[in-house]
Every structure is written in C-alpha cells, then in structure tokens.
Amino acid sequence: MSDAWSKEDELGIIDMIEKWVENDVRPIAKEHDQQDKYPHALAEQMKVLGLFGATIGQEFGGLGLPASIYAKIVMKVASAWMAPSGIFNSHLIQASAIERCGTQAQKERFLPRMATGELRGGVALTEPNAGTDLQAIRTTAVKDGDEYIINGAKTWITNSLNGNSLAVLVKTDLDAVPAHKGTSMFIVETKDADGNFKPGITVSKMTKLGYRAIDTCEVVFENVRVPAANLVGEKEGSGFKHAIGGLELGRINVAARGAGIAQGATELAVRYAQERETFGKAICQHQAIQLKLGEMATQVEAARLLIEQAATKYDANERCDMEAGMAKYFGSEAGVFCANEAMRIFGGYSYSVEYDIERYYRDAMLMCIGEGTNEMQRIIIAKQLIDKHKI
Ligand SMILES: Cc1cc2nc3c(=O)[nH]c(=O)nc-3n(C[C@H](O)[C@H](O)[C@H](O)COP(=O)(O)OP(=O)(O)OC[C@H]3O[C@@H](n4cnc5c(N)ncnc54)[C@H](O)[C@@H]3O)c2cc1C
C-alpha cells in the first residue's frame, strides 16, 4: 500500500481503466462468457496496465495502490463483466499473503514476478469436504529433507489452469489442537518452464453456472515436491492465519465486484426501461418500474459508500473486518438484487442470450458465496457487535 497516489493520479488511472473496459472488455464479454472461452488477450492487457501488481508494494515492482482506488477499478471492470476481475483479484490475494506473511527472501523471490504477471495464480484453500470449515482440510505436506511432499485434492480453484502458481493451504500436523494450528501455506509453482504442469499435479476445469470464461478447477496433488523455502513465513502452523489474514482486502474486492454487477445491471435496466414501450409509453413511465429503479440505484450507492468506508479504514491500517464484512455482505446482495430486478424489467427478453442481463444474473450469486458466505458475514458482524457492546 502507498500514500503516493494523489487525487489526480486516481482520476488518471480510473479514466485509463474505464477506456480499457469500454474498448476491450465489454465488447468481448458475451462471446467469451457464452463459449466459456478464456480471455487470453485481456490477461495480456492486464500485464501492460499493471493490474497484476495493483496492490503489490512499489518496492517489489507493483503499483502499490491503496484499497480505495483498487476497489474503484474492480467495480468498474465488474460493471461491464465481472469474470475478468477474478484473473487479478485471486492473484493479488496470493500476493498479499506473501507480502504480509512471507519472509523477506520470499517477497523478493515471488513478488516482482507476480507484479509483472510472469507468475500468475490464486489461492487453493477449498476442498471437496471443507469450504467454510477450513480447519477440516485433508491435504497434507510432509517434510522430507529440504522439501515437503504434498498430497490431497482442492476444488473450485480459480486461475489454476491458466496461472502457474498457487498459495496452497495444507495440514502439516494432523493432531494439532486446535486444528488450525496444524495448518501451513505453501507457494507452489505449478508449471515448468515450458508451461506444462509439474509431475503429480492434475488440473481439471469445472463447468459453472456463471463466472464463465475464467478457469475454476479441481486440483489434485500426488506426491508433489515443493522446496521447504516455499513455506510461507518459513514456519509451520500459521497457514490458517495467513489465509484469513487476507480476508479484509478479499472482502473489499468481492464487495466491489458485487457492487459493480449491481451498477452494471442498473445501467442496463435504466436504458432498456426508456426503450421498451407498453400501453403507449416507455415502461420507465410506469410507477412499478420506477420503484424498482429507485431501489436499485439506492442500493448501488449504499454499497459504494460501505466499500469506501471499509477501504479508507484498511488504507489507514485500522482493523476493518466488521466494515469489510458489511461491505461484502451488502455489496454482493446488492448485485443479486439489482440483477434480479433488472431481469424483471427486461421481461421475457431477460431470458434471451441476445441481451447481456442474463450474464449479470448468473454471475451475481457467486459473490454471496466467495470470501466467506454471507451467512458467515452476518454471524461475524453480530459477534463483533456483541463483543463491542458487552453488558
Ligand atoms: C466459482 C467459484 C470459484 C471459487 N474460487 C475459489 C478459489 O479460487 N479458491 C478457493 O480456495 N475456493 C474457491 N471457491 C470456493 C468457495 O470459497 C467456497 O465454495 C465457499 O467458501 C463455501 O464453501 P462450501 O462451498 O464448501 O460451502 P459449505 O461450507 O459447505 O457451506 C454450505 C452452507 O452452509 C452454511 N454454513 C456453513 N457453516 C456454517 C456455520 N458455522 N453457521 C452458519 N452457516 C454455515 C454456508 O453459509 C452455506 O450456506 C470458489 C467457489 C466457486 C463457486
């Protein structure tokens, strides 16, 4: 994070992203989404724009953007097409784990390559039997000389097919009590110099309702050898802490993706409501439609303000798990609400793949699930509330 970004810089970078979104992202969204085709050209453009290093410190070659600017970028991209924001979001969550918890040598080894996009990836936490309850993971890493041997299966892992590195949460002590003290995190470079997966790593792409075009896969590790120097922080037992420590920024990201969907769906609905006529007038002149548009626009603004509040605290190095949780909960629900209402405004045409709105509808729900489900967000918020106001 850096305070070297002035308001002028911020406007410049947002303007640059806006142009990229309108010229390069929006025009290809429909085709790539419908064909579930990875947007390789966008990933290359992201390298040039510096997005793979957006939140990585400038000393490691990144832009060192504060969360407040980064969230605006994410919202802008997601307002046109949410999926590509996952290419750099998940990657930056991995980078943030290294930057926060890695040794100096690990930061110097990985972050400059991550900032350029030479090394690209995400985080591999979830397993078939363990999503919310991460302490129940079964993937193991066993020390063997100056290496560890990883065995296990991860699921729903974003960027695992087209990327080449993953932050993998494993168990290094199966008997630890509490269980999270037996977890560790490894940086696994998954491919060799020719771009082939290393021996023992099998990656299978999953078919999804939405968030298409971006690779989300099952990843199996069979006797995969990783240098001990890739253990984040070079200390066993802190993997869970490393994973959840990045959640504040992760939740601000997801909030921005949800709010972006909400904004994009609202913009489409505002336009369509002026074009479509029933009973001799544009449907935007019917009060039933106006009530929807009024509610949608208000939710977009409320989500934006919650994100700004959480990001401002994050940038000031203040604890903001409650604010980030509120932003994530509200922003993602706003995405679902606005996409749903926009579907109703489009009437039967909402069901046509000719229109973009069906994509927003399919993409929105994911934001309620990722980075801690919205059920968990409300439980975390309530626990903090009770802690703060104990009687
Ligand atoms: C498209 C996609 C991409 C993803 N990308 C990644 C990725 O890159 N890396 C990664 O590691 N994971 C990824 N995930 C996985 C995602 O993080 C998990 O799906 C999520 O954490 C929920 O876990 P689960 O699916 O196992 O649900 P479960 O944990 O089984 O939860 C099921 C339901 O029970 C509720 N629940 C669970 N425990 C409690 C409780 N204590 N109290 C109240 N309610 C509870 C949940 O809120 C939910 O409603 C991705 C998922 C999807 C769909």
The ligand as an SDF file (V2000), in Angstrom:
LIG
                    3D

 53 58  0  0  0  0  0  0  0  0999 V2000
  -16.8990  -20.1770   -8.9560 C   0  0  0  0  0  0  0  0  0  0  0  0
  -16.1870  -20.3980   -7.6590 C   0  0  0  0  0  0  0  0  0  0  0  0
  -14.8640  -20.0060   -7.5340 C   0  0  0  0  0  0  0  0  0  0  0  0
  -14.1710  -20.2800   -6.3480 C   0  0  0  0  0  0  0  0  0  0  0  0
  -12.8280  -19.9650   -6.2710 N   0  0  0  0  0  0  0  0  0  0  0  0
  -12.1230  -20.3960   -5.1900 C   0  0  0  0  0  0  0  0  0  0  0  0
  -10.6950  -20.2370   -5.1460 C   0  0  0  0  0  0  0  0  0  0  0  0
  -10.0810  -19.6630   -6.0400 O   0  0  0  0  0  0  0  0  0  0  0  0
  -10.0280  -20.7530   -4.0830 N   0  0  0  0  0  0  0  0  0  0  0  0
  -10.6630  -21.4090   -3.0480 C   0  0  0  0  0  0  0  0  0  0  0  0
   -9.9920  -21.8530   -2.1350 O   0  0  0  0  0  0  0  0  0  0  0  0
  -12.0170  -21.5640   -3.0690 N   0  0  0  0  0  0  0  0  0  0  0  0
  -12.7570  -21.0750   -4.1000 C   0  0  0  0  0  0  0  0  0  0  0  0
  -14.1220  -21.2490   -4.1260 N   0  0  0  0  0  0  0  0  0  0  0  0
  -14.7700  -21.9680   -3.0370 C   0  0  0  0  0  0  0  0  0  0  0  0
  -15.5730  -21.0740   -2.0990 C   0  0  0  0  0  0  0  0  0  0  0  0
  -14.6930  -20.2760   -1.3480 O   0  0  0  0  0  0  0  0  0  0  0  0
  -16.4400  -22.0000   -1.2240 C   0  0  0  0  0  0  0  0  0  0  0  0
  -17.4360  -22.5310   -2.0640 O   0  0  0  0  0  0  0  0  0  0  0  0
  -17.0450  -21.2570   -0.0630 C   0  0  0  0  0  0  0  0  0  0  0  0
  -16.0520  -20.9710    0.8890 O   0  0  0  0  0  0  0  0  0  0  0  0
  -18.1590  -22.0620    0.6240 C   0  0  0  0  0  0  0  0  0  0  0  0
  -17.7200  -23.3360    0.9420 O   0  0  0  0  0  0  0  0  0  0  0  0
  -18.6070  -24.6260    0.5470 P   0  0  0  0  0  0  0  0  0  0  0  0
  -18.9680  -24.4890   -0.8800 O   0  0  0  0  0  0  0  0  0  0  0  0
  -17.8530  -25.8310    0.9630 O   0  0  0  0  0  0  0  0  0  0  0  0
  -19.9260  -24.4730    1.3910 O   0  0  0  0  0  0  0  0  0  0  0  0
  -20.1730  -25.0250    2.8750 P   0  0  0  0  0  0  0  0  0  0  0  0
  -19.0660  -24.6090    3.7610 O   0  0  0  0  0  0  0  0  0  0  0  0
  -20.4860  -26.4670    2.7770 O   0  0  0  0  0  0  0  0  0  0  0  0
  -21.4880  -24.2080    3.2690 O   0  0  0  0  0  0  0  0  0  0  0  0
  -22.7960  -24.5880    2.8350 C   0  0  0  0  0  0  0  0  0  0  0  0
  -23.8180  -23.6700    3.5100 C   0  0  0  0  0  0  0  0  0  0  0  0
  -23.7500  -23.8020    4.9330 O   0  0  0  0  0  0  0  0  0  0  0  0
  -23.5270  -22.5320    5.5310 C   0  0  0  0  0  0  0  0  0  0  0  0
  -22.6810  -22.7020    6.7280 N   0  0  0  0  0  0  0  0  0  0  0  0
  -21.5220  -23.4000    6.8200 C   0  0  0  0  0  0  0  0  0  0  0  0
  -21.0470  -23.3470    8.0700 N   0  0  0  0  0  0  0  0  0  0  0  0
  -21.9020  -22.5710    8.7880 C   0  0  0  0  0  0  0  0  0  0  0  0
  -21.9560  -22.1000   10.1390 C   0  0  0  0  0  0  0  0  0  0  0  0
  -20.9900  -22.3950   11.0270 N   0  0  0  0  0  0  0  0  0  0  0  0
  -23.0040  -21.3330   10.5170 N   0  0  0  0  0  0  0  0  0  0  0  0
  -23.9570  -20.9840    9.6300 C   0  0  0  0  0  0  0  0  0  0  0  0
  -23.9640  -21.3870    8.3390 N   0  0  0  0  0  0  0  0  0  0  0  0
  -22.9490  -22.1600    7.9160 C   0  0  0  0  0  0  0  0  0  0  0  0
  -22.8430  -21.7060    4.4640 C   0  0  0  0  0  0  0  0  0  0  0  0
  -23.0290  -20.3070    4.7020 O   0  0  0  0  0  0  0  0  0  0  0  0
  -23.5810  -22.1730    3.2210 C   0  0  0  0  0  0  0  0  0  0  0  0
  -24.8200  -21.5270    3.1380 O   0  0  0  0  0  0  0  0  0  0  0  0
  -14.8410  -20.9170   -5.2690 C   0  0  0  0  0  0  0  0  0  0  0  0
  -16.1990  -21.2660   -5.3940 C   0  0  0  0  0  0  0  0  0  0  0  0
  -16.8630  -21.0210   -6.5640 C   0  0  0  0  0  0  0  0  0  0  0  0
  -18.3090  -21.4570   -6.6760 C   0  0  0  0  0  0  0  0  0  0  0  0
  1  2  1  0
  2  3  1  0
  2 52  2  0
  3  4  2  0
  4  5  1  0
  4 50  1  0
  5  6  2  0
  6  7  1  0
  6 13  1  0
  7  8  2  0
  7  9  1  0
  9 10  1  0
 10 11  2  0
 10 12  1  0
 12 13  2  0
 13 14  1  0
 14 15  1  0
 14 50  1  0
 15 16  1  0
 16 17  1  0
 16 18  1  0
 18 19  1  0
 18 20  1  0
 20 21  1  0
 20 22  1  0
 22 23  1  0
 23 24  1  0
 24 25  2  0
 24 26  1  0
 24 27  1  0
 27 28  1  0
 28 29  2  0
 28 30  1  0
 28 31  1  0
 31 32  1  0
 32 33  1  0
 33 34  1  0
 33 48  1  0
 34 35  1  0
 35 36  1  0
 35 46  1  0
 36 37  1  0
 36 45  1  0
 37 38  2  0
 38 39  1  0
 39 40  1  0
 39 45  2  0
 40 41  1  0
 40 42  2  0
 42 43  1  0
 43 44  2  0
 44 45  1  0
 46 47  1  0
 46 48  1  0
 48 49  1  0
 50 51  2  0
 51 52  1  0
 52 53  1  0
M  END
$$$$
